[in-house]
């Protein structure tokens, strides 16, 4: 099909391209959702739980039980970590 007098492609061609784009995006989303469900089903590896337990034992001075472990990802986790570290700096020390 050739463009009309205004130089734009016909509406049918544009709609077909949009339908193809939506179909491709839908397939990508379903693939990503499946990947997320597989990762959630896998749980936290035992090595990670052991490392966390060892770190707690070293910090607290006694053996501690780890009851729950959750993966945290994203900007909110990083932002919270930075806030804790930066909040520990005492910039106005009075002596």
DAURBEL-V334289 format. One record per residue. SS is DSSP state (@ for helix, = for strand, . for the rest). D_LAST is the distance of its C-alpha to the last C-alpha in whole Angstrom. Layout:
BEGIN
{{SS;D_LAST} {SS;D_LAST}}
END
This chain:
BEGIN
{{.;82} {.;82} {.;79} {.;81} {.;81} {.;78} {.;77} {.;75} {.;76} {.;78} {@;76} {@;77} {@;76} {@;73} {@;73} {@;74} {@;71} {@;68} {@;70} {@;70} {@;66} {@;65} {@;67} {@;65} {@;62} {@;63} {@;64} {@;61} {@;59} {@;61} {@;60} {@;57} {@;57} {@;59} {@;56} {@;54} {@;56} {@;56} {@;53} {@;52} {@;55} {@;54} {.;51} {.;48} {.;49} {@;49} {@;47} {@;44} {@;44} {@;44} {@;41} {@;39} {@;40} {@;39} {@;35} {@;35} {@;36} {@;34} {@;31} {@;32} {.;33} {.;37} {.;39} {.;39} {.;42} {.;42} {.;44} {.;43} {.;43} {.;43} {.;43} {.;40} {.;41} {.;40} {@;38} {@;36} {@;35} {@;34} {@;32} {@;30} {@;29} {@;27} {@;26} {@;24} {@;23} {@;22} {@;20} {.;18} {.;16} {.;13} {.;13} {.;10} {.;7} {.;4} {.;0}}
END
